[in-house]
Amino acid sequence: MFKRVCVIGVGLIGGSFAKALRIHHLAQSIVGFGRVDDLENLQLAKQLGVIDEFYTDITSALELTDCVVLATPVASTQRILSLLKPFWTSDCVYFDVGSTKGNVMDAAMHVFGEVPDNFILAHPIAGAEQSGVSAALDDLFVGKRLIITPLPNTSPRHVQNVATCWENIGAIVAFMDVKQHDSVLGATSHLPHLLAFALVNMLGHRDEKENIFHYAAGGFRDFTRIASSDPAMWQAICFANKDELLPLLEAFKMQLTQMQELLESDNQAALIDLFAYANKARQKFLQQTELPK
């Protein structure tokens, strides 16, 4: 499908994408690009066969490429686009895999004055708590959703190429506008990560005195699993999507206050109604999100 793919940021997502391309024979050559301080990870990526070659020089990395993947933290998008700008070509398709889309659009606008028609804003709804190329999986995206957020000027041909590529590695492609994406992901992904970090932060300080983690059960492990995610990556995501997160946090505080008041007033009936509604809502969520086999 592609002659030469350049993956900028060969970590969990970029590495998994590269591995999936290779196993499905969708690229003749796959190269990685990163900074000098990422050299150890790039060397490991080549050693593991995730990429064929790596570069810390952008000119060499982009030579003869017809697909460039931005798989770096969202906070670095503007810097990466500025690096790519002198070499940008209409013969190549570019796409990102960031968890927020509004800031990616803004970064492109800042660098180019517009979002180039061959720059596709995309987001695979997949991941793991581990980071780095050693955590990459060739089937990470199988059965997972890939959201594309095309803009009015986005090239339909390039959108189709990107969609087809992701479908070929097993992803299920969906389309949203930028605002809807950041709103939905803020509520269903970014907010839960904040809550998990907050709970573990709170209990972690207590654990220093009470050793409570020693007695934590499976429910605690399940709820807080995502607090093992990369702190720097999630700091960048939260700030990139803070306009969506701040009202969500306010709404969640109101929900906690309501539960506190029900407990204080011994309102057992209202509390069980709240629990029952949440139970039914989650069952509906599970039914709606069950992917076709």
N, C-alpha and C positions, 0 to 999 in steps of 0.2 A: 504493500500500500504506500509506504514511504521509502525513499531512497536512503535518507540520512536524517535521523532524529537527534536533536540536541536536548538533553534534559538538564535544565538549570536547577540544581538542588536535588542531588541523588540521595534522598532520605527515604523514609517509609513510603510516602506517596509516590514521589518521583521514581524511586527504585522499583516499587511494585508495578508501576506503569511500564517501566522499561522491561521488567521480567515478563510481563504479560504480552508485550509486543513481540518479544523474542519467542515465547512458547507458541504463539499463534502465527508466527512468520509474517508479521506486519511491517517489518522494517529490515532493510538490507544491512544497515549499520546504525548503531546507537552509541552516541558519545555523551559524556557528562561534562558539565562546566561548574566550577566553583572557585572560591577564593583560596589563596595560599593557605589560610588557616584551616581550610577544609580538606587539605591534601591527604590526610590519613584516611578519611572517609572515602574519598575518590579512589585512592589506591585499593582500598578494600572492595569497592564496587567493581573495579576491574578484575581483581583477584577472584571474586565470586562469580564472574561472568555476567554480571548485571549489565555492564557496558563494555564496549569494545575498546574504547580509549577515553582519556579524560584530558581536560585542558584547564589551565588557569588564565589563559590568554583568550579573550572573547573572539578575536579575529580568526584564530585557528579553529575554535569551537564551532563557529557558524559557517565555515567553508562548506559549500555544496549542500547545506541542509535545506530540506523542504518542509520541516516541522520542528518547531521550537516549543518546549513545554516549560512554563514557569512554575516550579514546584518549591518555591522558597517561602518563608514566612510572609504573611500579608503586609507587614510593616516595611518590607524591603521591595515591594512592587515598583514604586516610583524609581528607586535606584536602578533596578534591573532594566526597566523600560528605557531609562536614560542611557544605559550601557548599550542597549540594543539599537537605539534610534539611528546611529550613523550607518548601520548595516541592514536596516529594515528593508525588505523587498517584497514586492507583490507576488513573487513566485513561491512564497513560503506561507504556511499557516502557523499562527501563534495562538496558544491558549494557556490559561492559568488553571490552577486547581485549588485556589484559595477558598477559605470558609466564609469570606465576606465578599460581596460584589460591588457595593457602593464605593468603597475606597479604591478598588481596582479601577473602576470607571473613572473616578476622580484623578487617580494617578496618571492614567492614559491621557486624559484631557490636559493635565498640567504639562506633560512631556510633549505631546503631539499637537495640542490645540483641539483635538478631537479624538475619538476612539477609532483607530484604523479599522477599515472594514474587514480585514483579515485577522483581527485579534478577537478571539472568541472567549467570552467569560464563562467559565465552567467550574463545577464543583462536584466531585464524587463524594457521596455520603457514605464514607467508609473510613476506617482508621483503626488504630490500636493505641494502647498506652505506651508502647515502646516507640523509640525513635531511631533514626539512622538507617543506613542501608542494610545492616545486619538483620533488621526486623522486616525487611521487604518480603512480600509473598506474591507468587505469580497468580494466585487466585483471589487476591484481596477484593477485587471489584466484581466478582461473579455474583449475580443476583442482587447487586447493590444499585441504588439509583445514582444517576449522573445528571445533574441539573445544568442546563445551558440557559443563559440569560441574554439572548440576542437583543441588540439595539436596533433602532430603525434603519441605520445605515449598514448593519452587518451583512456581509455577503452570504446569501443563501447557499451558495456552492461550498464555501468554507464551513458553514454550520453543518451542512450535510456530511462533509468529509470528517469532521470531528465526531459527529454523532455516530457515523458508521464505524469509525475506529473504536469507539468505546463499546458499541454493541458487539463488535467482533471479539472483544476481550471479556464479554459476559455481562456488561452493565446494562441497566434498563434506563433509557434516556427520557428525561422529562424537560419541559420548558417552562420558565417563569420569567417575569420581569424582575429587574434588579431590586426594586423596593420590596416586592413580595418575597423574594428569596431571603433578604436580610431580616425581614419581619418573621418569617416562618422559622428560619434557622436560629434566630435570636431566642425564640420561645422554646424550641424543641432540642436545641443543642447547646447554645452558648449559656443560657440561663441555668440549665442543669449542671453544667461544669462549674459555674460560679457557686451554686448551692453545695456541690460536693466539696469544693475547695474550702468553702466557709465552714462546713460541718467538721471536716477533718482538722482545720485550723483551730476551731474552738475546742474540740475534744483533745487535740494534740497537746494543748497547753495544760489541760486537766490531767492528761496521762502522765505528765512529768511528775505529778504528785500522787496520783491514785492508781497508776498502772491499769487503766480501764481497757486499753487495747488488748490486753492479755485475755480478757473475757468477752471480747466482741464476737458476735455470732455471724452466720452467713449473710443475714440481711444487711448488716453493716458493710460487709465486704462487697456485696452486690451494689448497694447504693453509692458507695464511695470509690468504686473501681476507677471511674474517670478522673479522680483526683490524682491518679498516678501519671496523668498526661504531662507532656512537656510544659513546664511553667512559663518559659519565655514565649513559646508559641501561643499559649492561651492568653497571656498578657496582651500580646499584639492583637489577637482576635477581639478581645473585649473592648479595647480602645477603638479599634476600627469600627465596631458595631455598637458603640455606647449609646447612640441616639435611640436605638431600639431597646437596648438593655435597661436603661435607666427607668422608663415607665414600667417595664416588666418587673423590675426589682421593687418598685413602689407597690404594684399590684400584689406581689408576693408578700410583702410586709403586711398589707391589709389582710391577706388571707391568714397569716400567722396570728395577727392581732385578734381576728375573729375566733380562731381556735382557742386562743388564750382566754378570751372572754367567756366562751362556752364552758371551758374547764372551771374557771373561777366561779361561774354561776351554777355549776352542777347541772347544766342543760344537756342531759344525756340524749334526749330525743333529737335535738338539733345536731349534735355531734355525730350520731349514727347516720342521720340523713346526709350529712356532709361526706362521711366515709362511703356510704352507699352510692352517692352520685359519682364520686371519684372512681369507685370500683367499676361501675357501668361505663363511665367514660373511657377507662383504660381498656375494657373489653372491646369497645367500639373501635378504639385506636388499633388494637391488635388485628381486628377483622379487616379494617380498611387498609392496613399496611402489609397484609400478607401478600407476598409477591408470588406471581405465577411460577409454577415449577416446570 
